[in-house]
Amino acid sequence: MLNWLTDRLHIGLSRQGIAIFHAKGGRRPSTTVLADHAFAADSAASPEQLIDEVRQVLASAPCPRLPTSVVLSNDWARFWTVTPPVNAVRLSDCQAAAQLRFQTLYDTSLAGWQMAADWQIDAPFLACAIPDALASNLRQIASTRRLRLIEIAPQFVVGWNRWRSALRTGGWFGATQDDTITFAAIDQGRLCTVRSLTRPVRDKERQGWLQEHIAREALRLHIPVPSTLQLCGYQSSQWTSSGNLSTTWLGAQPVLLHHPAPSAQVILAHTGVRRS
């Protein structure tokens, strides 16, 4: 039986696959995987290709009509931090600063992108953008299937919103997906920048590569090297402690009904869920 107050549908979307699960609330919470599908190589390289894959999977998945959250892998998004103008007094001032910063970083305008941000007029804030073709079509698909879409957001943003209040002093935050980590450099509780890093092939077996990269980033930003990196996402041995940098995991991996082990897509969809 569905409970519209506590039940949710969660969808994880990456270039490698899609997962859909039903999180049931109430006295006996449970998580049931409805679809877990890996894409053929390069079959979801563009937003249009990904949308075609989503339509096919949703057409065959027994998805109940529930409030629905979509978590995108971070490589579908662009992240940047914005320092508001000194004389900022309105939201439009911050929006203009965010647009200018995006154009400076990516050498293109925001045309064709949908932007969201943690708008602030007195402190640097995080902004992100996802392709308009992807977001608009996901909303259209949800409407067609009569799903109440409550969120489309990249993994990093979902994890940051969920865990930022639990971060330790002197630590940084990161979200992992396969061989890629997207991390936030933090100094005195202030978000300094967001970076994405794919583990180099030459460092596949070498310990300490992550600590070295984090140390270089801290040096570049003129802030202290973090003592810990708190992570959410896909747990892998490559994200282990090395040297003076310890890594810890925020939250638990999903416990699934009738499913042997969570895939990378399922864990992606599970980002931000507040119960195991």
Long-range contacts (C-beta under 8 A, 24 or more apart in sequence): 2-64, 2-66, 4-66, 4-67, 7-64, 7-66, 7-67, 8-66, 8-67, 8-68, 8-69, 8-273, 9-63, 9-64, 9-66, 9-67, 9-68, 9-69, 9-147, 10-68, 10-69, 10-71, 10-269, 10-270, 10-273, 11-68, 11-69, 11-70, 11-71, 11-269, 12-70, 12-71, 12-73, 12-265, 12-266, 12-267, 12-268, 12-269, 12-270, 12-271, 13-50, 13-54, 13-70, 13-71, 13-72, 13-73, 13-76, 13-265, 13-268, 14-44, 14-72, 14-73, 14-75, 14-76, 14-177, 14-178, 14-264, 14-265, 14-268, 15-39, 15-44, 15-45, 15-50, 15-73, 15-75, 15-76, 16-44, 16-73, 16-178, 16-264, 16-265, 17-263, 17-264, 17-265, 18-53, 18-54, 18-57, 18-265, 19-263, 19-265, 19-266, 19-268, 19-269, 20-57, 20-58, 20-61, 20-63, 20-269, 21-254, 21-256, 21-266, 21-269, 21-270, 22-63, 22-64, 22-66, 23-273, 23-275, 25-275, 29-275, 30-257, 31-254, 31-255, 31-256, 31-257, 31-270, 32-256, 32-257, 32-258, 32-259, 33-256, 33-257, 33-258, 33-259, 33-266, 34-61, 34-62, 34-63, 35-60, 35-61, 36-259, 36-263, 36-265, 36-266, 37-265, 38-263, 38-265, 47-76, 47-131, 47-133, 47-134, 47-137, 48-133, 50-134, 51-133, 51-134, 51-137, 51-138, 51-141, 54-138, 54-141, 55-141, 58-141, 58-145, 63-145, 63-147, 65-145, 65-146, 65-147, 65-148, 66-147, 66-148, 67-147, 67-148, 67-150, 68-142, 68-147, 68-148, 68-149, 68-150, 69-150, 69-151, 69-153, 69-158, 69-272, 70-138, 70-149, 70-151, 70-152, 70-153, 71-153, 71-154, 71-155, 71-158, 71-268, 71-269, 71-271, 71-272, 72-130, 72-134, 72-152, 72-153, 72-154, 72-155, 73-154, 73-155, 73-177, 73-268, 74-154, 74-155, 74-156, 74-175, 74-177, 74-180, 74-182, 74-196, 75-177, 75-180, 75-196, 76-130, 76-131, 76-134, 76-154, 77-128, 77-129, 77-130, 77-154, 77-156, 77-157, 78-102, 78-106, 78-113, 78-128, 78-129, 78-130, 79-126, 79-127, 79-128, 79-154, 79-156, 79-182, 79-194, 79-196, 80-105, 80-126, 80-127, 80-128, 80-194, 81-124, 81-125, 81-126, 81-127, 81-191, 81-192, 81-193, 81-194, 82-117, 82-124, 82-125, 82-126, 82-127, 83-124, 84-120, 84-121, 84-122, 84-123, 84-124, 84-125, 88-121, 89-121, 90-121, 91-119, 93-121, 94-119, 94-120, 94-121, 94-125, 95-119, 98-127, 101-127, 102-127, 102-129, 116-153, 116-157, 123-190, 124-190, 124-191, 124-192, 125-191, 126-157, 126-160, 126-184, 126-191, 126-194, 128-153, 128-154, 128-156, 128-157, 130-154, 155-182, 155-233, 155-268, 155-271, 156-182, 156-184, 156-194, 158-271, 158-272, 159-232, 159-233, 159-250, 159-271, 159-272, 160-184, 161-272, 162-232, 162-250, 162-251, 162-271, 162-272, 162-274, 163-230, 163-232, 163-250, 163-251, 166-230, 166-250, 167-230, 168-228, 168-230, 170-224, 170-226, 170-227, 170-228, 171-226, 171-227, 171-228, 171-229, 171-230, 172-214, 172-226, 172-228, 172-229, 172-230, 173-229, 173-230, 173-231, 174-229, 174-230, 174-231, 174-232, 174-233, 175-231, 175-232, 175-233, 175-271, 176-231, 176-232, 176-233, 176-234, 176-235, 176-236, 176-239, 177-233, 177-234, 177-264, 177-268, 178-234, 178-264, 179-238, 181-210, 181-231, 181-239, 183-214, 183-229, 185-217, 185-218, 185-221, 185-223, 185-226, 186-226, 187-221, 187-223, 187-224, 192-221, 192-223, 193-217, 193-221, 199-238, 204-238, 207-240, 207-242, 208-242, 208-243, 209-242, 210-238, 210-239, 210-242, 210-245, 210-247, 211-242, 211-243, 211-244, 211-245, 214-245, 215-245, 232-271, 233-267, 233-268, 233-271, 234-264, 234-267, 234-268, 235-267, 251-276, 252-276
